[in-house]
Amino acid sequence: MASALASPELKVDGLIRDLGTFHGKMLRPALVLLVADALGGIQPLHHQLGAALELIHTATLIHDDLIDDADTRRSRPTAHVRFGNTTAILLGDYFYTHAFHLVASLRDPHLTERLTATTNIICGGELHQQLAARDTTITEAEYDRIIYGKTACLTELAAEFGAAQGSATQRQAAARFGAACGMAFQVVDDCLDFSDDPEKVGKSLGTDLECGRMTLPVIRLLETAGPRRAEYERLIGDRQGSVLLAEAIRSGGALDAARQTARQHVDLALTALEGFPAGPARDRLADLARFIVARDF
């Protein structure tokens, strides 16, 4: 990743280096490499594909933080706070284009097509989320489509890229595994927005509610709100009201219900792994899936 982002322009290169550790848990590269290990072995192209996917992911985070006006990411000031809005937008674009170049340099049209098609889905998912803000009629099915677009399609592609050397059946199983992991990861992330410890989570909290996002905990709350539903609906997207709404979500059963949905996605991921050869590599993939719902709520 660092090599791909390096620039001959000293000011640009200095900006990139000033970012420091710009990656997080590296879930997407981990999926590429672990699936590859389970289905024939890791090749140099897998490192390149994993790096490209992480660059795409990081680009979305840089832009998301600006949209949300979030102050911290991975316990550090966000890019737009450190460098300004315009630089943050251009920085996210820089990550995108370098990811495309990394994959295009492999000279495999199928890989390039899959990356660009998935990036289209990501942008559509992010746009869908913005347009669905404060829409209290949103269903869980629509929520699923949003989080598949903004998150799960990229983890799906990561597992698919890792399975390039496997059979068609194994590639399909890998894609199902990656998609289920991504769905679970986003549901858990939406639950973590209600944590009472931003230092533990490593990013600004409460931004989903303040932006009016209809995440699964909110949907679960409204489903069981009864006569208080209209009151809760008025609080969505209001800064002061978001505090009251978050407390209702934490004190009721909404978070537990959302977490259970995340666990169901992980169960689907584990079922998909049954199509992989048994062994330590498959066990590590199962551990990764379980880790997603073991993150501190």
N, C-alpha and C positions, 0 to 999 in steps of 0.2 A: 504493500500500500504506500509506504513512504517513498519507494522508488518511483512508483507510478505518478505520484503527486509532485515530485521534484521539478523545479522550474529553473531555466537558465537565467531568469530575471531575478536579481538579488532581492528586490523588495517583495516579490511574490513568494520566493522560496523562504524568505524570512518570516512571512506571515504564516506559511504552512508549518514551519518548524516551531513557531510561537504557539501553535495550537497544542503542542505537546502530545500527550496520549489522547488521540481523537477517537479511539474505539472503546467499546464497552465489553460485553460478554462474548462477542464474536460468535453469536449463535449461528449466523448464516455460513461463515467459513467452516465452523465446526460441523455443520450438517454436510457440506460438500465433502470434507475430508473423511468424516466417519463413515458416510455411505460408501464412498470410494473404497475405503479400507475393507468394508464388509463385502464388497462385490468385485474383488479383483486386484485391489491395491491402488495406492495413491501415486499419481503421475504429476509431472511439473504443471500440466495444464490445470489441474485441480487447484493448485495454489493460486494461479492466475484468476480462475473463475471465482474462487472464494474471496479474493481481494476485491474483484470488481463488484460483487454483490454487497460487500461491506461498505464500499464507497457509495453505492446507490443508497443503501440504508442511511449512512451518515448524512448524505445530501438531504434526504427527506427530514432528518432531525433538525438540521440547521434551518431549513425553511419553516418547519413546524414551530420551533422555538420562537422564531420571529413573529409568526402568525399569532401565537399564544401570548406573546410578550413575556415569555418565561425567563426568569433570572438565572437559573442554574441548570446545568446538565452534567451528570457524572461528578457532582459536587464541585464543579467549577463554573465561573460565569459563562453564559452562553455567548455564541459568536457575535450576535448583534449587540449585546451589552459591551463586549470588549472592543469591537471594531466598527460598530455602526450598522444601520440597516442595509444600506446600499452594498457595503462590502460583504455582509452576510449573504445577501441574495446572490451576488456574483460568486462567492465562495461555494455555495451549494451547487451552482451551475458548473463550477470548475470540477467538483467531485463527480457530477453526472458525466460530463464529457470525457473525463479520464477513465471512468468505468467503461464507457462504450469503446474507447480506444483499446483498452486492455483486452476486451473480448474480440474486437475486430481484428486485432493483431494475430489472433490464433488462426485466422483465415478459414474459419468454418462457418459458412453462411447460416446453418441451422442454429448454432449457438448464438450468433448475433441476432437472428430473428427472434429467438426465444427471449433474449434479454430485452430487446426493444419492445416486444409485445407486452412483456410483463411490466415494464416501466410505464407503458400506456395505461395498464390496469391500475397501477399504483396511483398515478395522477388522477385517474377517474374516481378511484376510491376516496382520495383526499378531497376532491371537489364534491363528491356525493355527501361526505361528512359535513362539509361547510353548508351545503344547501339544506341538509336535514337538521341543522341546529334549531333548537327550541321547538321542534315539531313533536309535540307530545302524543301524536297518533302513530309514531313509528313503531313497527312490529319487531319482534326478535328476528324474523326472517330478513327484514331490511337491514337491521344491525349486523347480521351475519354477512350480508353482501358487502357492507361497508368495511368491516374488519378483514374480510378476505381480500378486498382490493387494496387496502392501505398496508396490510401486514402479511397475511397468510400466503398471498400469491408469490411473494419473494422467498419465503421459507420453502414453499412448494418447489420453486425453481432451483433453490440450493440443493435440495435432495435429488431432484431430477438431474442436475448437472453432475452430482456425485455418482449417479447410477449410469453414466454414459456408456460404461463398459459392460453393463449387465444385460440381461435378456429384456424383451419387451414387457414381460410380466413383472420383472423386478423393477424396471423403470416406473411402471404404473404404481407398484407398491410403494416405491420411494416417494413419488409425488404425493400419494395419499398421506404417507407419514409426515412429510414436510408441511403439507397444508394443515393437517390436524394439529401439529406442534405450533404453527403460526396462529391458528385460531385460539388455542389455549393460552399462548403467550400474550395475545392482545387482551383477552378477557382478564387475565391476571393483572396486566398493566393497568387496565381500567379500574380494577379493584384497588390497586396500590395508590391510585390518585386520592383515596380516602384514608391513607395512612396518616398518623399524627406525628410522624417523624421524618421530615424531608432529608435530614442528614443520612438516615438509614437507607432511604430510597435513592438518594443521590440526584434528585431533580426537584424543580418547583412543583408543588402539589396544589390541587384544587383548580387547576386550569380548565379541566374538562367542564366542570359545572359552571364556572364563570363564563366560558365560551358557549354555554348552552348545549353542549354535546349530550346526545341521548345514548349514554353508554349502558351496558347491561345492568349494573347496579341501580341506575335511575329507572330503567324500564321495569325491573323487578319491584322497586318501591311503588311505582304508580299502579302496578297490577294488583297490589294488596292494600292500597291506600284507602279504599272505601270512600266515605264521605269527605276525607281530607285531600282527595286527589286534586280538586280544583285549587286548593291552597298551595299544594306542592308545585303544581304546574306554574303558578304565578312566580314562584321563587327561582325557577330555572333561568339561568343567565343573568341573575341579579347578584352583584358582588356580596352584599350583606345577606341576602336571602340564601345564597349558596352555603353559608356557614350553617344555617339552620337545617337546610336540606341535607348537608353532609352528615350532620348529627343524627338525623332521622334514619339515614342509610346505615350508619355505623351501629345504631342502637337496635335496629329492627333486624329482620331476617334477609334483607336484600343482598348484603354482601355474601352471606353463607350460600344463598341460592345461586348467585353468580359464580362463586368458587366451585360449586358442584357442577355447573356447566363446563367450567374449565377442566375439571377432572374427567368429564365424559369425553371431551376432545382428546385428552391424553390416552384414555382407554382405546379410542379409535386408532390413535397413532401406534399403540402397542400391538393392536390386532394387525395393522398393516405390516409390521415387522415380521410376522409369521412367514412371509414370503421370502425372507432373507436366510442365507445359510447360518446355522447356529454357530456360536463362537464368541470370543471376547469382543470383536468389533460390533456384533449385534447387541451384545450386553451393554456396551458403552452408549449405543443409540437409545436403548431403553432407559438407561440412567439419565441421559440428557432430557428425554421426554418427562421423566418423573421430576427432574430438577425444576422444570417450568412451574409446576404447581407447588413446589416446596419453597419457592421464594417467599421471603418474609412479608406477610400481609400486614 
